[in-house]
């Protein structure tokens, strides 16, 4: 049984399904229903006249039942939220009784009263029930009231977010036990001027002989210059009516003259006082501080160097936050490779027990990696390898090229890929080496064939890529060996009677090397060309360079123009003469690939 009472405390007659009440007279039932309708209508009219919100509901006794069309909420003085309890509907005699009609009328009048109520609405803060007896669900729709109660409880729980952990900023994601390794530094500030703390020498203002405030001022100046440069670029783009006009703008010419004037102010030499100051700084701080760089070059070049330092520090900070660079451990700093000690550039996925070492020892012939100098010395006493495995397909002087099959020499090729990842950022191939061929270039002496570099290519390339990955070892960079590897890859494409192209994307150094090679090939071809009409297709067939690469190089050299509906290749004699002069001055003219020294036939199925 469910007993109900009005909101003013007067009790209504009980509703029950007992047989005794069902046998009562019809007149008694009619009088009860009419009395309920009268009292409910009186209550609704009273509530519609009262427009002020009810802030303190009347208190009821613990045994007194409550009947109301609105939800009785708890006081705002009780902050402890409790999940509301579900109550069943009040049972009535029939589905079409006058009681249900009275409830419908009361709901409709309540909505009208709410529409005319101009008082400020009540906030959900503090309206969650404090106990199970504070809610009486008497609406005809149970699911609607349940959803309202659930929304109110979610709002109350969402308003209190003190239990949630605060989101840390990027500089707070480090371990707070970490400190800057520079002596006397408190780890405050950053070279970029954008972070509050630093934990490495690359971001230490004190190491760079600066303060944190000076770094912030420099950062603001750099940002302002970047905005001005972007605005100037947008204006230049708007002034250019077509892409065929590739001449420098007036602003660029003025800037070029300004830079030339600034570089003329370079100090010819240091005075005696400046030298003493620099020597005193070096003796005082040693390697714990950056050397003084003022007056060594022009102010313009020094400012460019400072900008490059700040940008590199920002990139390193991003890599640390992404977890690609770890502090201290899990980063191989150097490798002992033959008679060289090489600083690594990137992380390579060596096994964990080796990746934690600061220095890795490696055999330069079989590329096996070891943990200590003693293990390497014992290995070199027993190692029988003096050259890479595979077939020697090219030899001219001391330069040789070996073709190594990834399927036949899997361990060697995997070690070669792991070594290459230390110096290549975008390399993803480490262990799946079977579908590739590796062409390893070496330089021979009385101790063996020393690794210069290599490139790999797919055995069956759908897009006719002649290079998948290319690397020149750091000790052999800027000596012409990179172009020799590129030239050898196109030499193989010529023998295969194919047009080749390197696999994209290219690294920064790879793009520079290929652009230089394509420029040299085109200028040599145009220098030897004697005809009047030239075809890009003919250039591609003779040089084995992809036509897309030829067009991009001609555009970079401003030798491709569009005139009267036709594309014209301009033979710029000034560029050709400049290239001839550089070729005459080169001392490493012997570092070219000789096709007659190649002893190779294409593998079957390629």
N, C-alpha and C positions, 0 to 999 in steps of 0.2 A: 504494500500500500504506500502511496505517496500522498502526504498531506501538504496543502499549500495555504499560504496566507498572502494578503495584500501587502503592498509596500508600506502602508501606514500601520501595520501591526494587527489588523482585524483578520480573524481567521475565516477562511471559506469552508464550506461543507466538503466532506471527504468524497473522493471519487474512488469507487471500488468495483470490482467485478464479482463480489460475493453474491450468492443466490439470494441472501436476505434483502439486499438493496435492489436487486432486479425485480423482486416481487412487490416493491413498494408502489403506492398509488401513483397514478399519472399526474394528479394535481400537485403532489409534493415535488416531483421532478421538474414540472413546469415552473413552479415558484422558485426552486433553487436556480434554475438556468436564468430566469429573468433577473433575479437578484445579482447573480454573477455578472451579467451583461451590464446592469446598471452601475455596479461598483467599478468595473473595469473601464467603462466610458468616463465615469467621474475622475478616475485616476489619470486617464489619458488627457482629459481637458485640463486638469491641474498641471500636468507636466508640460503641456504645450504653452501655457501662460508663463510658466517660470523659465525665462531665457538664460538665466545665469547658470554656469556649469556647477555641478555638484562636486565639491572637492572633498568633503568629509562625509561619507555615507553613514547612515544611522547604524548604531550598534545593535545587534540582536543577541538574544540569549542563546546559550549553547543548545538548548532543546527546542528552540522556536524555529519552525520551518519557514522557508522564504519562497515566495512565488513572485516573479517579476519578468517582464519582457526584455530587460537590459541585464548586462553582466555586472555583478557587484565586484568591484576591484578592491584590492588591498590598499592600505594607506601607504603613502610615500615614505613613511618613517620606518618601514620594514624592508630592508634591501635584500634579504635572502630569497632568491628565486627558487621555486619548487615547480616541478613538472605538473601541470593540471591533470586531474583525474577525470576519466570519462564517466558520465552519468547517463542512464537511459531516459527516454522521453516519458512524460507523464501519460499514463494509460487512461484512455477515455472510453465511453460506452460504445460509440460508433464513430465511423470515419466521417460521417456527415453531420455531426452534432453542432449545436450552436456555439459550443465552446471554441471549436476550431475557427468558426467565423469571427468570433470575438478576437481571437489572436491575430487573424489576418487584418482585421480593422485596426487593431492596436499597432501592428507593424507599419501599416500605411500611414497612420497618424503620426507615428514616431518619425518616419522619414520626412513628412511635411514639416514637422517641428524642427527637425535638424536642418532643413533647407532655409528656414527663416531665422535660424539662430545665428546672430552676428557676433557672438562671443568667441574669443580665441579658443581654438581646439586644444584638447588636452594632449600632452606629450606622452609617449609610451613609457617614459622613464618612471620606474617605481610602480607600474600598474600590474605587474605579474602577481599571481596569487601567492599568499604566504602560507597557506595551508590547504588541505584538500577540501575543506568545508566552505571556502571563500567563493566558489564558483557553482552556479546553478544553471545547468544547460536546460532551458525550457523552450527553446526555439523549435519549430516543427522540423527544421533541417539540421540533423546532427552533424553531417559532414561539414556544413558551412561553419558551424560554431567551432568544430575541431580545428579547421584550417585557420580560423581567426586566432584561437588560443596558441596554435603552433607559431604563427607569424609574430604574435606579441612576445612569446618566449624567445624567439630568435633575435628580435630587435633588442630585448633586454640583454641577452648574452653578447650581442655584437657591440653594444654601447660600452661594455667594459673590456678593453683590450689590454689591460695591465698584465695579464698572464702570458701574453704573447711575447716572444723574444724580439728585441729591436733589430731592424735590419742594419747591418754594419756597412759602413762605406768601404770603398775599394781599398783605401790605405789601412783600414782596420781589419781586413781579412788576413793579414799576416799574423804570425805568432808574436805576441807582445814581448816575449823573451828575446827576440832578435834585436840586434843593435848594429849600427853602422860600424864597419871595421876600421874606419879612419880614426886614428888616435885623437882624443879631445872632442869628438863630435857627439852631440846629444840626439842624433837621428831626426831632428826637426828640420822642416823645409825640404825642398826638392829642386833639382837643377832646372826642371821644366817650369817651376813656379806655379804648378797646378795642384800639387799634392801637399799635404800637411806633414808627412813623414817619409823617410826613406830608410832602406836597409842594405844598400849596396853602394859601392864606390861610384858607379856610373851615375847615380842620382844625388851624390853628396855635394852640396854647395861648398863646404869647407875644403874638400879635396881640390875643387876647381878654383880656390882662392876667392870665393864669393860668399856673400851672406844670403840668408833666406829672403830678406826684403829686396836685395838687388836682383835675385832671380825672379821675383814677382814683377818687378818693374820691367825687366827684360821680356818677360812673357807678354805683358800688356803691349809693349812696343811691337813685338813680333805679330801679335794678333791684329793690331792696327795696320801694319804693313801688308798683311795677308788680305785684309778686307779691301784696302786700296788697290792691290794688284788684281783681285777678282773683279772689282768694279771696272778697272781699266780694260781687262780682258773682255768683259761683256760689252763695253763700248766699242772695242775693236771688232768684235763679232758682228755687232749691229751695223757698223760702217762698211763691212765687207759685203758686197752684193753678190759675189760668186766665189767659188772655191778656186777658180783659175788664177785669181790675183793672190799670189803667195809671196809677194815682196814684203819686206819688213815695213811696219808702220812708222810714222814720224815719231811717235812716242818711244818706240823701240830703238830707233836711231839715236834719239837724244839720250836715252838711258845708256846706250853703248858708249857714247862719247863721255858721259859722266863717269862711267866705270873706268874708262881709260885714263881720265884725269886723276881719279882717286888713286889708281895704281902707280901713277908717276910720282906720287908723294911718298913712296916707300923709302924708308930710312936706309941709307947706303951702308951704314955700319954702326955698331954700338960704341958708345963712348966708354972711357975707362971707368967712370962711376957706375954706369949701367952694368958693365961686366962684373964689377965687384958686388953689386947688389944681387945679381943673378947667382953668382957663386956662393954668396952668403945664404941665400934662400935654399940652394941645393944642399949645402952642408948642414943647415939647421933641420930641414924636414926630410931630406933624402927622397925615398920613393913614396913617402906617405902623402905627398902633395904634388900637384901638377906643376911642372916648371913654368916660370913666368914667360908669357908669350908676347907681351907688349914690345913694340918697336922692332920686332923680328921681321915683320912684313907690313903691308899696308893695312890701314884700319878697315878697309872694305873686305879684304880677304880674311882678316881676323874675325870680323863679324859673321862672315859666311861660315867659318869654322865653328863659331859658338852656336849658330843656328843648327848646324849639322849635329853637334854634340847633344843639344836639347832634344832634337827629333829622334836621335838614336836612343837616348835615355827613355823617351816616351814609349818607343816601340818595345824596348826591353821590359818596361813596366807592364805593358799589356800582355806580353808573353808570360811574365811571372804570374799575373793574375789568372791567366788561362791554364796555368799548370804546365806549359811547354818548357819552361826553364825552372829548374828547382835549385834552391839555395844549398850549396855545399855538396850534398850527396846526389846520386843518380845522374851525374853529369860528368862525362869524360872531358877533362880540360885539355889534356895534351896526349899525343901518341908518340912513341919512339919508333920511327920508321927508318931502318937502315942507319945512315949517319946523320939523319935529320930528326929534330924534335919539332913536331907540328902542332900548332894550336888549332883546336877544333872550332867549328863555326856553329854547328847545330847538333841536336840530340840524335843519336842513332840507337835503334832497338837491340842493342847487344843483350845477352843474358844478364839477369839481375846481379849475379855475383861479379860480373865484369863492369856493369854500368855504374856501380857504386865507387869504382876506383877513380882516383883523380888522374892517374896516368895509365895508359894501356901500352903494352909492348907487343910489337907485331913483326913477324917475319916478312921481309920485303919481297920474297920470292914465292912462297906458298900462301902468304897472307893469313897465316894462323895467328890468333891473338892470345896473349899470355898475360899473367898477373905481375910478374917481377922480372928484373934484369937477370937474375940467376937462371930462371926457367928459360928465358930467351937465349942466354949464352949456351946452355946445354942443348937447346933445340938447334941452334945454328951449327953446333959441332956435329950433329947427326943428320941435318936436313940435306937431302941429295938434290933438291930443286935449285936450278940456277937460271931458269927462265919459265915463263908461264906454260901451262899445258896446252895441247892443241897443235895446230899446224902453223908453221911460219910461212906466211903467204907473201911477205914483202921484206926486202932487205936492201938498204942502200947506205953504205958506210957503216956507221954504228947504230943506225935506226932500223928497227925491225918491228913488224906487226904480226901478231899471232891471232889466229881465228880459233876461239874456244866455244865449244858447243855446251850450252847450259844443261843438256840432258846427259852428256857423257862426263862432264866435270862439274857436278852439282855443288860440291862443297866449296871449291875454289870460286865459283861464280857467286855463291851466297856471301862468302867473305868479301868479295870485291864490291858487292852491293852495299853491305854494311859499312865498308870503308868509305864508299862514295856518299853515303847519307850524312857522314860527319861534315861534309862540305857542300851539300845540296839541300835546299829547304823543301822543295816540292817533290822529292823522290818518294814513291810509294811501293816500289817493287823491292822486296828483300829476299824472299825464300822461294817464290814461284818463278824459277829461272829456266825451266825446261823449254818453254816456247821461244827462247831468245838465243841469238848468237852474239858473242862478245868479241870485239876486235881490240886487242890490247897492244898499245905502242910502248916499246921499251928502248932503252939506250944501253949498249953493251960496253963493258970494259973488261979488265982481267979478272974481276970477281964475279961477274954474271950480268944478266940483263935486268936493268933497273926500271921500275914502272914509271912511265911518264904520264900516261892517261889512257883512257879507253872510251869507246862508245858501244852501245848495244842496239840491236835492231831485231824486229820480229822476223821469224822464219817465213811466215805468210802474213803479210800486211795487206789488209783490205783497202786501205787508203794510200798505199805506196809510200809509207813513211820509211825513209832510209836511216833514220836515227830515232831511237826511243829515249836514250839517256846518254849524255856526253859529259866527261869530266877530265880536267887537266889537274894534276896534283899541284898543290900550292907552291912547292919549291921549283916547279917548271913553268909557272905562269909568267905572262908578259915576255915570252921568249919565242913566240911564233909557233908553238906546238899545238895550240888550239886550232889555228887555221889549217895546220897539217892534218889534224884529225877530220875536220870538216871537208877538206879537199879529198881526203881518202874515201870518205863516205860517198861523195859524188862520183869519184872514180869507179867505185863498185857499181853505182847506178848506171854509169855509161857502159860498163861491161855487160850488165844485165839488159841494156837497151831499154831503160825505164827512166821516167822523170821522177825525181825524189824530192822530199821535203821533210824537215824535222817535225817530230811530234809536238803538238801544242799541249799545255802552255810552256813557253820557254822561260827559263830563269833570267834574272837581270843580266848576269854575265854572259849567258848563252845568247840572249838577244843582241847584245853588243857585238859579240864575236861573229854571229851570222850576218848581221847588217854590214859589218866591215868586209866580210868575205864576199857577199853579193855585190857590194859596191866595187870591189876590186875586179871581180869577174866581168861585170858590165862595162867598166871603163876599159879593160883590156880588149874586150870584144869590139867596142866602138873604135878603139884606136887602130885595130887591125882591119876594120871593115872599110871596104873601098866602094861599095855600091851606093846607089841613090835612094832606094827604098829598102826599108828594114821591117822585119816582121818579128813580133814577140814570140810567135810560135817557132820560128827558126832559131832564135836565141835559146829558147828552152830546149830544143832538140840537140843543139850543139853543146850546151853547158850542163844539161841534165837538171837544171833548176826549174822549179815549178813556176808556171806563168804568173800565179798570184804573187809569189815572192818577187818576181821581176817587176811587176807593176808597182808594188809597194815601194821597192827601192828606187824606181824611176821617179815616183812622186816625191820621195824624200829628197832626192837630188834636184828637184824642180826641172826635170827633163821630159816630163810628160804634159802636154798641153792639149786643150780641146779648142779647135778652130774650124769654123764653118762646117760643123757637123761631123768632123773627123778628129780622131786622136792622132797627134803628131808626137814623134820622139825627137827631141832636140839634141843635137850633138854639141854639147857645151865644151868648146876647146879649152877653156880656162881650167875646168876640172880635170880634163885629160892631161894637160901640161903639168898641173900640180901633182897628179898621180905619178907621172913619169919622173918628176924630180924626186919624189919620195922613194921610188923604186931604185933610183941611182944611188941614193944615200944609204940604203939598207946594207948592213954588214952581214945579216943572216940570209943572204940570197940562196945559200945552199939548203935552207930549210923549206924545201918544196918537194912535192911528191912526184916521182918519175914513173909514168905509166909503164915504161919498159921493164921496171924492176918488180912489177906485180906478177906473181905466178899463182893464178887463181881462176877457177871455173865456178860459176854459180851453183849452189846446192840444188839437188833435184827437188822439184815441187815448188820452187820459188818463181 
